[in-house]
């Protein structure tokens, strides 16, 4: 929708979802449209295209200390944010 220059509204998003054969969840659609009002889609697409995934560990790691677990939780939150942005990119890119 973004590439086509179409406004992202509840009605237009509902039509897109219904066209896939899925019953649109109006509450979810409304929340999505409200959240997208605060997002610069161009910037979100650029940030996803530049972001590079972290390399996977090559060998099993020894038991982690509590400090490392906190760092891992922070990385998980960052990864979830990147995945959310990627989802938006896939939807509108």
C-alpha positions in Angstrom: 0.0 0.0 0.0 2.8 2.4 0.9 4.6 1.8 -2.5 1.4 2.5 -4.3 0.9 5.8 -2.5 -2.3 4.5 -0.9 -3.3 5.8 2.5 -3.3 3.1 5.1 -6.7 3.2 6.7 -8.8 0.7 8.6 -11.0 0.1 5.6 -8.1 -0.4 3.1 -6.3 -2.7 5.5 -9.4 -4.7 6.1 -9.9 -5.2 2.4 -6.4 -6.4 1.9 -6.7 -8.9 4.7 -10.2 -10.1 3.5 -8.8 -10.6 0.0 -6.5 -13.3 1.4 -9.5 -15.3 2.7 -8.8 -14.5 6.3 -11.5 -13.0 8.6 -10.2 -9.5 9.5 -9.8 -8.8 13.2 -11.2 -5.2 13.4 -9.6 -4.5 16.8 -6.2 -5.6 15.5 -6.6 -3.6 12.4 -7.6 -0.5 14.3 -4.6 -0.9 16.6 -2.2 -1.4 13.6 -3.5 1.7 11.9 -3.2 3.8 15.1 0.4 2.5 15.6 1.4 3.2 12.0 0.4 6.8 12.4 3.5 7.2 14.6 5.8 5.4 12.2 7.8 6.9 9.3 7.5 3.9 6.9 10.3 5.1 4.7 12.7 5.3 7.7 11.5 1.9 9.0 12.2 0.3 5.6 15.7 1.9 5.4 16.6 0.8 8.9 15.6 -2.8 8.2 17.5 -2.9 4.9 20.7 -1.7 6.6 20.4 -3.9 9.7 22.5 -7.0 9.6 21.6 -10.1 11.6 24.0 -11.1 14.4 26.2 -14.1 13.6 25.1 -17.4 15.2 27.4 -18.8 17.8 29.7 -21.5 16.4 30.1 -23.7 19.5 28.0 -24.3 22.6 28.8 -21.8 25.3 29.6 -22.7 28.9 27.0 -21.8 31.5 26.2 -18.1 31.6 26.7 -15.8 34.5 23.7 -13.6 35.6 25.3 -10.5 33.9 25.4 -12.3 30.6 21.8 -13.3 30.9 20.8 -9.6 31.3 22.7 -8.8 28.2 21.1 -11.6 26.3 17.6 -10.4 27.3 18.5 -6.9 26.0 19.6 -8.5 22.7 16.3 -10.5 22.5 14.4 -7.2 22.9 16.5 -5.6 20.1 15.9 -8.6 17.9 12.2 -8.5 18.5 12.2 -4.8 17.5 14.1 -5.6 14.3 11.6 -8.4 13.5 8.7 -6.1 14.1 10.2 -3.6 11.7 10.9 -6.4 9.2 7.2 -7.4 9.5 6.2 -3.8 8.7 8.6 -3.8 5.7 7.1 -7.0 4.4 3.6 -5.7 4.8 4.3 -2.3 3.1 7.6 -2.7 1.3 
